[in-house]
Amino acid sequence: MKILVTGAAGFVGSHMVEKLVEDGHEVRAMIHYNSANNWGWLEESKVKNSVQVIAGDIRDYDSVFSAVNGVDTIFHLAALIGIPYSYVSPMAYIKTNIEGTYNILQSARTLETPNILITSTSETYGSAQYIPMDELHPMVGQSPYSASKIGADNLAVSYFRSFATPVKIVRPFNIYGPRQSARAIIPSIITQILDGKREIKLGNTSPTRDFTFVKDTVAGFLAISQNEKFNGEYVNIGMGEEISVLDLVNLISELIGEEIKITSDEQRVRPKDSEVDRLFAANKKLTQCTSWQPQFTLKQGLSETINWLKLNHSKYKSDLYNV
């Protein structure tokens, strides 16, 4: 199959590209245009020379239409995802996440693309109103980021209902693994420890999250893409487990073998009504309708992530708070 991956230079996108190439697909990788022609994480990828790289802007309909033209499947991963930065520039999230999704949907509708996957997020649920959180859980926009993703998700469903566009909405819970940006909690903790810091700066440590290793997440995307019954529906990808940020820090310090102390950093604390206190996935829809099963426990995934960051932590600025 000929497959388009948007956001292909990023954390999850680069893993997705590699897996698709390994599986024998013809991959078109859409990256964000930049004057240096930098391909992000694809620069060092073993499949770099096996993909068609297209530079463009997900906010630009013309470049999106060109990228979509001629493909069989779209994995739409391009997005602004940093929650703290959404407090700084909400409009950037509207333009990238909502308008960008519109550009994908409208291009796919016009070109009659037979299979489209839109990437959602567990943040669309807000704090858990019941657990485990299934796909019927209410959506609550507790940050401009989550609100923009709710808008994009509803737009995708509307295209299915209005135009029979074959779109599936994939809702991953907290993804982690090699190449994740420094703004995320796991690389932030690991890089601070690896850089010799024994006082780790964090925000609120009481919220719980359901962490899924990136390779398991990519496998979930592929399983969802192959099931037409998911057209017009939301599908969770998660482990069905939760761990508090505090317990996560202690587990990471144990795996690295260093004792640390946690220091509260006010700039890392989210506004009270914006903090999502609890995320805990129900994954029955995915596991019962596909053969997907996670292959990595949290300890296994963290160990692989730690080993990768030991080799690459010079790429990170652990002394800075990355919004």
URURQUI-V402296 format. One line per field, one symbol per residue. phi: phi as a letter, one per 20 degrees, with the letter a starting at -180 (. if undefined). A space follows every 10 residues. Layout:
phi = ???
//
This chain:
phi = .dcddemfee gfgfffgfff fgeneeddde dfgbfeledl ffgdffdged ceeceabfed gfffgfffgn eeccdedfae cffgfffecg ffffffeeff fggfffffff elffbcddee affffmfgeb cfeefeggec eebggfffff ffffffffff feclffddde dfegebqgnf fffeffffff ffffenfdde ebefdegdcd ecfgfffgff gffffedffe gmcecfcaem bcbfgfffgf ffffffncec cedfdgfeef ggfefefbcb fedfgffedc efbfdcffff ffffffffff ecfffddfed eef
//
